[in-house]
């Protein structure tokens, strides 16, 4: 068995193979986070509206996507949507749409819990000031819900970053794909996968520590 050799992993290899994948992974994470939070907030408001014609489709959407493995959803979007629209979308665009739609189901539950954590008195106070339901949610409830749920939202975003490695299933060039290609070019797959695991750990662990510090600050404010 050959000994492990990491000497080939220099800056030229990193810049030539890995950085491109890292950029896409970060872009995918940020776009899916923003889009997922926006759509998830809308879904949360629909489920809390008390109107069946809004509650039922939102609940169906959330419960369905939360019950299906992400990799299956990725493959469905990549294979089925081109059949419906009559042309290919490309792996990167397909991944962005899939992750946004999928993560919205999880962000929705986080936001729903955050909205419900705001005391009912805040809502009644908004109504007493003559605000409509929309104004009360926009100006009173949602800002507090976002503050309460910010650590959980960021934790879900870290999980989202980890999940971006699943786009290998459709050939998108993410961080893991970058390491994989480098490993194949230099015939060192074991070393590149080990380094990839370390890189993912460093990024996610560092972000987790930042989220923990943020959570402590929010608790102090409360």
Secondary structure, 3 states (H helix, E strand, C coil): CCCCCCCCCCHHHHHHHHHHHHHHHHHHHHHHHHHHHHHHHHHHHHHHCCCHHHHHHHHHHHHHHCCCCHHHHHHHHHHHHHHHHCCCCCHHHHHHHHHHHHHHHHHHHHHHHHHHHCCHHHHHHHHHCCCCHHHHHHHHHHHHHHHHHHHHHHHHHHHHHHHHHHHHHHCCCCHHHHHHHHHHHCCCHHHHHHHHHHHHHHHHHHHHHHHHHHHHHHHHHC
